[in-house]
C-alpha cells in the first residue's frame, strides 16, 4: 500500500482557504463530532465509510481528520486504495487543531 501523504493543522487551516475547497472528512464518532469539530468538516464515521464512500467527492482534494490522526490514517489509506486521486491525513487531528486555539463548531 502506498504511503498516505500527511499535513499538519497549520497546513490544514491554509488549505481550507484555497480553491478548489478540499473536502474535510471527519471519521470520528457522532458524539466526538458534536463535542467540537473543524468548521466545514463532514462527518462520516470510520465504521460507516465503506457504505457511505459515495458521499466523498473524487473531484476535490480529500483531507481526512479524526481525534489524533490514527482513524483518519486508516480512512485515507482506504480512499487511496479505491483510487481517489488526492487524499491526505491531518496529523494530530482535531486535538492538535484545538491545542492551537483554532475555532471549532459544536
Secondary structure as GFF3:
##gff-version 3
##sequence-region A 1 106
A	DSSP	beta_strand	5	7	.	.	.	ID=ss1
A	DSSP	alpha_helix	9	15	.	.	.	ID=ss2
A	DSSP	beta_strand	23	26	.	.	.	ID=ss3
A	DSSP	alpha_helix	30	35	.	.	.	ID=ss4
A	DSSP	beta_strand	37	38	.	.	.	ID=ss5
A	DSSP	beta_strand	42	43	.	.	.	ID=ss6
A	DSSP	three_ten_helix	46	48	.	.	.	ID=ss7
A	DSSP	alpha_helix	49	52	.	.	.	ID=ss8
A	DSSP	three_ten_helix	53	55	.	.	.	ID=ss9
A	DSSP	beta_strand	62	65	.	.	.	ID=ss10
A	DSSP	alpha_helix	70	81	.	.	.	ID=ss11
A	DSSP	beta_strand	87	90	.	.	.	ID=ss12
A	DSSP	alpha_helix	93	99	.	.	.	ID=ss13
A	DSSP	beta_strand	104	105	.	.	.	ID=ss14
###
